[in-house]
Amino acid sequence: MTRRPRAVPGFAAATRSVARSRWTGPAVGVVVLVALLAALGAEPFLRGLRSLTPSVALAAVALTALATGAAAWRWVVVSRRFGIELPWGAAFGLYYRSQLLNTILPGGVLGDVGRAVDHGRRIAGVGPAARVVVVERMLGQLVQVIATLAILGLIDARYAVGFAPVLGAVLGIVAGFLALAAAASGRFRRRTRRELRGIVAALRSSSAALQIVTASLLVVGCHASTFVLAAGAVGMNAATPPGQLLALALVVLLAAALPISIGGWGPREGVAAWAFALAGYGAGTGVAAATLFGVLAFISVIPGAVAAQAAALIIRRSHRERTSLRGPELRDLPGRVHRHGAPAAAPPLERG
């Protein structure tokens, strides 16, 4: 019998704290954008906007649909490992809506808070649902980091060497913060240990781990393809080695995952300028590609989010109509039977 991991409120509390401090991270995004405007001017941003075409937008919509389906699959797998049922269709719709909110709200994570709350209300437990969402996001980003470093090393060691100090600095800051928090709070240490035990117990299945890794790689591959599409649209040379474009896309996507932006804007453009300059393509080209990618990220989630919301409204309305029609009739049926008596039995058939 599989032991169901206990719901510990540590990650749920962390999620709520992100929502309360939603303006801290976006300030970094504003600083980065202002610095890019001061250094490069508005032309790279306008170049990205001018490069938007219907064919590029349609391709991005298709890639986003595939990525969203894979992310919903990952969420379902993690949820089930925690003993919580989540239909894939519901996960697909909620994930679409969360992505839309992440592209328009500060921080880039408030949409995930929303889907955790929505799922929690359906299962009468926001805390466990929030924990599942946080674990699902952490696992997806862990796979993304490992895949990025592996592919950078395989394709071009220059990017791995250039990117390693940045990643090391970020990981060092996170590790330092956790170490200080653990040293200052025994409660934090106990919660952290309980959470880690729960995660290990929930994801011990090799089948679940394989599904999570596969789904995460699909998500990363679709988003990287969208960025490569944007880079080509802003005028990247067709002779550019595909491996280099993929490496640049993965580096930019890693920056876009940081929750210190304005709907994804800020660190993504800053890292794109640095990475493209390092590769010899110019900081302006990187900013233009990141700008178009940001526009595509917003446009491509609108159809799915609208369709998912419409489907949810139709389902709820149909359920209310069935309940309103069926309820009174069923309640009055015993009274009508008592007043009028049982229906008369049909006469027997005559044999011819």
Steps between C-alpha positions, in 0.01 A plus 500: 500500500642837395544743784336831429725797584368736764395851404741738671427874473859612437480534122147640514621771738792572265256538212288745698811699592584532128158652440544747789841617373395517135648845444853417620607286203343716226711795615804308373325454164436874477864579572617257230262642237598860581867408476446334160308802371779731617773286342334385175207733447149397399591368153566137604161484672324655199683261270360208694146640481528563124607140441167355614316328213186280490699190403740547792209554739318186381812289539547636854137417586552139390827464693344652812205260482741204495706646784190567709375146448835362616510731803145395595610136470789570741262666746263203489784254567632699798150549637424129488826418675375718785172308507297779337294432190518756220344434157728591210228712335459713812878530537531605134249783541638623830856493366399710199340760725798505735736566207285790385507652849875443526555703182301802620554508878819593689734225614406237244367256763163641608327293234639188668366624833161537333494147360603363839210683665252387232609140529498522878139618505400205285656252741417699817867550586695800372811414704565156342415635152745789544770260608445288189527807274823616662655153475388471137659836415821411686534169319438662163765765563746241631467300179535823301824598677655154457396478135631849428842434650525161328407637158726804539793273575423274206436774244753766587717506812547878467143563609528256788816672622348846462174407665645301791597807713149644464332175597750449781427848639123440493530160665740645757254775594216250535714261705617787722145615563388149591799453729429826685131413533584152631750642750253757627190283527465150639144493370628567148748211531229260617262601223773471240589149612134394498450648154805325358388167644155553352640584157725195497214275611262645241744477207669172580323323215727455198196515270394836642856633477525395135168667417601821678836518321342425161227760547751761618726440199200542270417831667856627469526381139180677395597828667851482357352442153283809547807707586689365199197596290513853644874529438452404137215748461711794623764430236744244637709369215361176356855368497522524880578153639181352651696386800604855584142623468382222731770586754400867496132410535563279803704768676228762443225261614686436822505874569131528409418245774631729774214655704652850484327643199193682375302224337828348380652829382834619633751223576406323176599800288809573709636146475411487129706815439795352691479152342462624142788744548714217638417290194589786265149579372460832680306601811236676290411180317463319830265765638294497178466120512407506870245775436329304225512188716326690781226617263456147366485361854206730571317452171538123492328437835195718433307252277551209736421704812180640346391156376571340838306770684208471260492123539505532879209746491298274270560198724400694815189641333396157373550355848288774659223450245491125557495555876226765484280284276556175678496617859139627545353215295675237710404674823129513404481148360427320832219745577339456160516122530341516846217730384411323176592147588705257302421469128253227409645180370456432131243226411645167393535437133241268347634199322371479143 
